[in-house]
Amino acid sequence: MGERGSGKALVMNKRDLGAFMRHLAASYTVLAPIDEGGVTRFAAAGADDIRGSGDLESVPVLSKRPLKEMFFPQEEVLFAFDAGGKVEVAASAAPADEVTQVAFGVRPCDARSLTLLDLVFDADDYKDPYYVSRRRSTRT
């Protein structure tokens, strides 16, 4: 799913991290480790979360929760029905994630887990449309 690069590493100073994050946020939804009530998890980073001072405060900390939570939300509408007289079941279509998102600050084990999840949820014989939609719109 991910795009393969040229194999060349890019090096950046920590003081440039804030500017780089703001640059990403101009074109993408940036998923980054965000502190939410004492628990660090991946979430969409807002302007307050992308600080550009260049000091160590602007560097995201590692998430305590796995990145896969962004692909498997705890609550999601899969279908709806109306039981007023007769039952009509209407399956919800997979979310159309038009906005491309970038996952920033991903641990290597989380990045590897996505390739394993792809083997299960985006296989030739079975595709989970909810997972596939979210995964294809995300760069890690």
VOBA-1610 file (N, C-alpha, C; in pm, whole numbers, padded with zeros to 5 digits, always signed):
BEGIN
Met+00081-00119+00000Met+00000+00000+00000Met+00086+00126+00000Gly+00189+00125+00081Gly+00273+00242+00089Gly+00356+00259-00038Glu+00399+00380-00064Glu+00480+00406-00181Glu+00625+00380-00145Arg+00696+00316-00233Arg+00836+00287-00209Arg+00919+00407-00251Gly+01010+00446-00165Gly+01098+00558-00195Gly+01221+00511-00270Ser+01313+00603-00287Ser+01434+00573-00362Ser+01536+00499-00276Gly+01508+00485-00147Gly+01602+00418-00058Gly+01702+00512+00003Lys+01695+00640-00030Lys+01788+00739+00023Lys+01729+00799+00150Ala+01811+00813+00251Ala+01767+00872+00377Ala+01779+01024+00370Leu+01682+01090+00428Leu+01687+01235+00440Leu+01717+01269+00585Val+01802+01366+00606Val+01841+01405+00740Val+01791+01547+00765Met+01736+01568+00887Met+01681+01698+00923Met+01724+01731+01066Asn+01751+01856+01091Asn+01779+01901+01227Asn+01650+01908+01306Lys+01658+01884+01437Lys+01539+01892+01520Lys+01476+02030+01517Arg+01557+02133+01500Arg+01501+02269+01499Arg+01413+02293+01377Asp+01426+02210+01273Asp+01344+02224+01153Asp+01217+02139+01158Leu+01201+02063+01264Leu+01088+01970+01273Leu+00953+02042+01272Gly+00942+02151+01346Gly+00816+02226+01351Gly+00776+02278+01214Ala+00872+02334+01140Ala+00844+02384+01006Ala+00804+02270+00913Phe+00870+02156+00927Phe+00836+02039+00845Phe+00694+01991+00876Met+00658+01986+01003Met+00523+01943+01042Met+00418+02041+00987Arg+00444+02171+00994Arg+00350+02270+00940Arg+00338+02254+00788His+00449+02222+00722His+00448+02199+00578His+00360+02079+00545Leu+00374+01970+00621Leu+00289+01853+00600Leu+00142+01887+00624Ala+00116+01963+00731Ala-00022+01997+00768Ala-00091+02084+00663Ala-00014+02152+00579Ala-00073+02235+00474Ala-00137+02148+00365Ser-00088+02025+00347Ser-00138+01939+00240Ser-00208+01813+00288Tyr-00184+01773+00412Tyr-00235+01647+00463Tyr-00296+01665+00601Thr-00378+01569+00640Thr-00413+01556+00780Thr-00297+01482+00845Val-00238+01540+00948Val-00121+01480+01011Val-00166+01403+01135Leu-00141+01273+01134Leu-00165+01189+01251Leu-00035+01182+01327Ala-00037+01222+01452Ala+00085+01224+01533Ala+00050+01183+01675Pro+00151+01141+01751Pro+00126+01109+01892Pro+00086+01237+01967Ile-00035+01237+02020Ile-00091+01354+02090Ile-00130+01310+02231Asp-00099+01394+02328Asp-00139+01365+02466Asp-00286+01400+02483Glu-00367+01300+02515Glu-00510+01319+02539Glu-00541+01271+02680Gly-00542+01363+02773Gly-00575+01329+02911Gly-00477+01234+02976Gly-00349+01252+02950Gly-00248+01168+03011Gly-00216+01041+02934Val-00288+01015+02825Val-00260+00899+02740Val-00215+00950+02604Thr-00099+00906+02561Thr-00048+00948+02431Thr-00094+00849+02325Arg-00168+00900+02226Arg-00219+00814+02119Arg-00216+00892+01989Phe-00229+00820+01878Phe-00231+00885+01748Phe-00366+00953+01729Ala-00359+01077+01684Ala-00479+01155+01655Ala-00441+01260+01553Ala-00541+01321+01493Ala-00515+01430+01399Ala-00455+01546+01477Ala-00339+01590+01433Ala-00268+01697+01502Ala-00324+01831+01458Gly-00365+01911+01555Gly-00416+02044+01527Gly-00303+02146+01530Ala-00336+02272+01505Ala-00235+02377+01501Ala-00162+02389+01634Asp-00233+02368+01745Asp-00169+02378+01876Asp-00072+02264+01901Asp-00095+02152+01835Asp-00010+02035+01854Asp+00116+02042+01770Ile+00113+02121+01662Ile+00229+02134+01574Ile+00296+02266+01607Arg+00380+02261+01706Arg+00451+02380+01748Arg+00577+02393+01664Gly+00617+02514+01637Gly+00732+02534+01550Gly+00849+02602+01616Ser+00858+02596+01747Ser+00966+02667+01814Ser+01100+02601+01791Gly+01101+02474+01752Gly+01227+02405+01726Gly+01292+02347+01850Asp+01235+02370+01967Asp+01294+02311+02087Asp+01242+02169+02106Leu+01286+02102+02208Leu+01248+01963+02229Leu+01099+01947+02258Glu+01030+02055+02301Glu+00886+02046+02326Glu+00808+02017+02199Ser+00861+02060+02084Ser+00788+02042+01960Ser+00805+01901+01903Val+00891+01821+01962Val+00911+01685+01913Val+00805+01594+01975Pro+00726+01524+01893Pro+00623+01436+01949Pro+00685+01323+02029Val+00616+01283+02133Val+00661+01167+02210Val+00604+01042+02148Leu+00656+00928+02184Leu+00604+00803+02131Leu+00467+00774+02188Ser+00383+00717+02106Ser+00248+00684+02146Ser+00246+00560+02234Lys+00160+00562+02334Lys+00139+00444+02419Lys+00038+00350+02355Arg-00040+00400+02261Arg-00143+00323+02193Arg-00097+00295+02050Pro-00136+00183+01991Pro-00089+00147+01856Pro-00155+00231+01746Leu-00083+00246+01636Leu-00133+00319+01520Leu-00257+00253+01461Lys-00268+00122+01476Lys-00381+00050+01413Lys-00517+00099+01464Glu-00520+00168+01577Glu-00646+00225+01625Glu-00704+00326+01526Met-00618+00386+01443Met-00666+00481+01343Met-00738+00409+01229Phe-00711+00280+01213Phe-00771+00203+01105Phe-00889+00117+01152Phe-00896+00094+01281Phe-01003+00015+01341Phe-01064+00092+01457Pro-01153+00189+01428Pro-01212+00267+01538Pro-01298+00177+01627Gln-01311+00216+01754Gln-01388+00135+01847Gln-01536+00137+01814Glu-01584+00242+01753Glu-01725+00251+01714Glu-01733+00293+01568Glu-01821+00224+01493Glu-01838+00256+01352Glu-01972+00202+01305Val-02045+00280+01228Val-02174+00236+01175Val-02147+00147+01054Leu-02188+00021+01064Leu-02171-00073+00954Leu-02300-00091+00875Phe-02414-00082+00944Phe-02543-00089+00877Phe-02648-00025+00966Ala-02762+00007+00905Ala-02873+00066+00979Ala-03001-00002+00932Phe-03103-00003+01017Phe-03229-00062+00978Phe-03344+00016+01040Asp-03458+00003+00977Asp-03578+00069+01024Asp-03678-00042+01057Ala-03718-00052+01183Ala-03808-00159+01225Ala-03951-00108+01242Gly-03986+00000+01176Gly-04121+00055+01187Gly-04218-00013+01091Gly-04259-00132+01119Gly-04351-00205+01033Gly-04281-00318+00961Lys-04184-00287+00880Lys-04107-00392+00816Lys-03959-00359+00829Val-03880-00459+00828Val-03737-00441+00848Val-03669-00421+00713Glu-03596-00312+00704Glu-03514-00286+00586Glu-03371-00269+00632Val-03284-00350+00580Val-03143-00344+00618Val-03067-00275+00506Ala-02996-00171+00542Ala-02915-00099+00444Ala-02771-00094+00494Ala-02682-00160+00424Ala-02542-00158+00462Ala-02480-00023+00429Ser-02398+00027+00519Ser-02328+00152+00494Ser-02210+00125+00402Ala-02188+00217+00312Ala-02072+00205+00224Ala-01946+00235+00305Ala-01834+00186+00257Ala-01707+00215+00322Ala-01684+00365+00318Pro-01620+00418+00420Pro-01596+00562+00422Pro-01510+00603+00303Ala-01546+00713+00241Ala-01468+00764+00129Ala-01372+00868+00184Asp-01255+00824+00224Asp-01155+00914+00280Asp-01086+00988+00166Glu-01137+01106+00138Glu-01082+01187+00030Glu-00952+01253+00074Val-00939+01281+00202Val-00823+01351+00253Val-00710+01252+00278Thr-00597+01280+00219Thr-00481+01195+00242Thr-00421+01235+00376Gln-00387+01135+00453Gln-00327+01162+00585Gln-00188+01104+00592Val-00106+01164+00678Val+00031+01119+00700Val+00044+01082+00846Ala+00095+00963+00871Ala+00122+00922+01009Ala+00267+00957+01040Phe+00286+01045+01137Phe+00419+01095+01173Phe+00456+01045+01312Gly+00580+01006+01330Gly+00626+00960+01461Gly+00585+00816+01488Val+00577+00735+01383Val+00534+00596+01396Val+00653+00510+01437Arg+00632+00427+01536Arg+00737+00333+01577Arg+00755+00228+01468Pro+00876+00175+01451Pro+00899+00073+01348Pro+00806-00048+01362Cys+00775-00088+01484Cys+00687-00204+01502Cys+00545-00174+01454Asp+00499-00050+01472Asp+00367-00012+01423Asp+00365-00007+01271Ala+00472+00045+01210Ala+00479+00049+01064Ala+00478-00093+01007Arg+00551-00182+01070Arg+00554-00322+01025Arg+00418-00388+01043Ser+00348-00353+01150Ser+00217-00415+01173Ser+00119-00383+01062Leu+00133-00265+01001Leu+00042-00230+00891Leu+00062-00322+00772Thr+00185-00360+00743Thr+00208-00452+00631Thr+00146-00589+00661Leu+00149-00630+00787Leu+00087-00757+00825Leu-00065-00747+00819Leu-00121-00635+00864Leu-00265-00614+00856Leu-00312-00610+00711Asp-00229-00554+00623Asp-00262-00552+00480Asp-00280-00694+00427Leu-00195-00786+00471Leu-00204-00925+00425Leu-00338-00989+00462Val-00396-00946+00574Val-00521-01005+00621Val-00642-00930+00567Phe-00640-00797+00576Phe-00760-00718+00546Phe-00763-00660+00405Asp-00655-00677+00328Asp-00652-00632+00189Asp-00595-00742+00100Ala-00640-00864+00125Ala-00594-00980+00049Ala-00676-00995-00079Asp-00628-01078-00169Asp-00701-01100-00295Asp-00837-01164-00272Asp-00845-01256-00176Asp-00972-01327-00155Asp-01064-01259-00055Tyr-01015-01160+00020Tyr-01100-01087+00113Tyr-01046-00946+00130Lys-01134-00848+00118Lys-01097-00708+00142Lys-01199-00647+00236Asp-01150-00592+00345Asp-01235-00518+00437Asp-01242-00375+00383Pro-01356-00334+00327Pro-01362-00202+00261Pro-01335-00086+00356Tyr-01366-00101+00483Tyr-01342+00006+00580Tyr-01193+00022+00605Tyr-01125-00089+00626Tyr-00979-00086+00647Tyr-00908-00036+00522Val-00944-00092+00407Val-00877-00058+00281Val-00889+00091+00251Ser-01007+00147+00272Ser-01029+00289+00246Ser-00937+00376+00333Arg-00931+00345+00460Arg-00847+00423+00552Arg-00699+00403+00522Arg-00663+00282+00493Arg-00521+00249+00469Arg-00470+00314+00342Arg-00549+00313+00237Arg-00505+00371+00110Arg-00493+00522+00116Ser-00560+00584+00209Ser-00550+00729+00221Ser-00442+00773+00320Thr-00365+00678+00373Thr-00265+00708+00475Thr-00125+00677+00426Arg-00033+00770+00449Arg+00109+00749+00422Arg+00180+00738+00555Thr+00271+00644+00564Thr+00350+00629+00688Thr+00496+00655+00662
//
